[in-house]
Amino acid sequence: MKKNVFYLLLLFLVFTACSREDLQNNPGNIEVAKKDPLTAKQINEKINEAIKTKGRFSWSESSDHFVWSAIFQGNKIASIGFGSSFDRSLTPDNRAIEEEILKVIERYEGKTEKTLLSSDQYLNQIDVVIEKQETVIALRKMKNIRYLEPADYRYFENEQKFGAKSSSSSSGCGFESTTLSTSDYTTVTPNAKAPWSFTKHNIINAWSYSTGAGITIGVIDSGVSPEQTLLGSSFNNGLSSGRTISKNGVYVDSVWPWSTGYDGSADKCGHGTSMASTMAAPRNNLGQPVGVAYNANLVTYRAASNVVLDGYHEQNGVKIAFTELGNNTSVKIISMSMGHIFSVGKIEDGVKYAYSKGKLIFCAGGTSTSFTNFVGVIFPAWMPETQAITGVKENTSNQRCDVCHSGAEIDFTYQMERASGNSIPVLSYYNAQTDYVGGSSVATASTAGIAALVWAKNPSWTRDQVLNKMRQSATYYPTPNSDYGYGNINVLQAVQ
């Protein structure tokens, strides 16, 4: 009898051991409660509900089924951040971890090829092809994975499909030219137009102390117009001399994630041209608007097609731009007037990487469209590594512009909306023409230019010293406003 009990016990142990091995290697043993993916409409509804009730949406706080559904509805492409750090150089075993992840994917997907779409050379981040919900469940249980997100889920595109009517300016694009009202600028020698906001922030007087010479600003946007020579061959013009502009393109213009080949540095939207003009348009005798730091250098990146970072190639382009600017030792300041209403892991890694290299980063706090006006400060402006900027009405520091966002994450404000409704004069997309640009976008670009003035006056300073001087010269120092940070900067005070 005892012998029979022993054999029964032995058989039980063998069966249990085999079952555990099967569970580890057989994808069919992962329990899947919901087999069908949510529709894109259902996904968007849940994202909107989370933002309205919690103030923010996060993939990391979402269920396995929800994350898989969004991956499934986004060309089956997922973005994975792994390791203890975002930085590959700080993770000696990064390749081994990456291989471990790929083996898990291959095991659960049941295939060994066409799994890896891309592997970042600087960041612990890869993009992969995932079809099965079991794969998502298995990956999210791995201790070495920091995040697993859809890499090509197009929230804004889906919102428009399902009836949310975007305003015409939602993309931030426009090629218009407008004759400037004489009340919206001051003529400064030799014959340049200084926007009205320069007087409000004491920028013209600050030029006696600093013009931004020797400082390089990195611009992540939609590129710069090849038609605007003052941001090209005539960047060194008039009182703006001895400086450089470098134009780069890291955007793949395709709806397919697996497409390759950048489409160049030329702006095909108009937004990036306006931002470059705001920061550093030359001061000359041509009767055109001048930039805040008219002697600063620019390194521009076409990283996206427009300001809404919706889709694989735009998010990937922004990530690449941040890492390349992080590695560019001549760049001290990075400005980006684009964003998303929820976090994107690979962009977050890119921002952290640039920040770790000592860059002072300015990001737009957000400009409303008809279907995002319930959102507070947008990503990545809410990150602690960035300075979030929003626009306010003329002669105020706590009345946001009609389309601008505000919130606890805002660090500085910039006056960019007049009672007349006019905003900031800039160079047009086309030569010898002008335009107006508004929102938190122009507020961010202007503040990046202000930082260049401060840093040029104190070239040996660190990022934190420059930032502290800007704070000390602003409206609400030393106690920030709950929704508008330190408020408007008195630039003359900041450079003295």
Sequence and secondary structure as in RCSB ss.txt:
>XXXX:A:sequence
MKKNVFYLLLLFLVFTACSREDLQNNPGNIEVAKKDPLTAKQINEKINEAIKTKGRFSWSESSDHFVWSAIFQGN
KIASIGFGSSFDRSLTPDNRAIEEEILKVIERYEGKTEKTLLSSDQYLNQIDVVIEKQETVIALRKMKNIRYLEP
ADYRYFENEQKFGAKSSSSSSGCGFESTTLSTSDYTTVTPNAKAPWSFTKHNIINAWSYSTGAGITIGVIDSGVS
PEQTLLGSSFNNGLSSGRTISKNGVYVDSVWPWSTGYDGSADKCGHGTSMASTMAAPRNNLGQPVGVAYNANLVT
YRAASNVVLDGYHEQNGVKIAFTELGNNTSVKIISMSMGHIFSVGKIEDGVKYAYSKGKLIFCAGGTSTSFTNFV
GVIFPAWMPETQAITGVKENTSNQRCDVCHSGAEIDFTYQMERASGNSIPVLSYYNAQTDYVGGSSVATASTAGI
AALVWAKNPSWTRDQVLNKMRQSATYYPTPNSDYGYGNINVLQAVQ
>XXXX:A:secstr
 HHHHHHHHHHHHHHHHHHHHHHHH GGGS  S  S   HHHHHHHHHHHHHHHS   STTS HHHHHHHHHTTT
TEEEEEESSSSBGGG TTHHHHHHHHHHHHHHHHT SSS EEEE SSBSEEEEE   HHHHHHHHT TTEEEEEE
SS  HHHHHHHTT    TTTT          GGGEEEETTTEEEEHHHHHTTHHHHTTT   TT EEEEEEB B 
TT GGGTTTSSBTTB S  EEEEE     SSTT      SB SSSHHHHHHHHHH    SS  B  TTTT EEEE
EE  SSSB  SHHHHHHHHHHHHHHHH TTEEEEEE  BBSS  HHHHHHHHHHHHTT EEEEE  B  TTSTT 
 S BTTTSTTEEEEEEEETT SSSB TTB   TTEEEEEEEE TTS  EEEE SSTT EEEE HHHHHHHHHHHH
HHHHHHHSTT  HHHHHHHHHHTBTTTTS BTTTBT BB HHHHH 
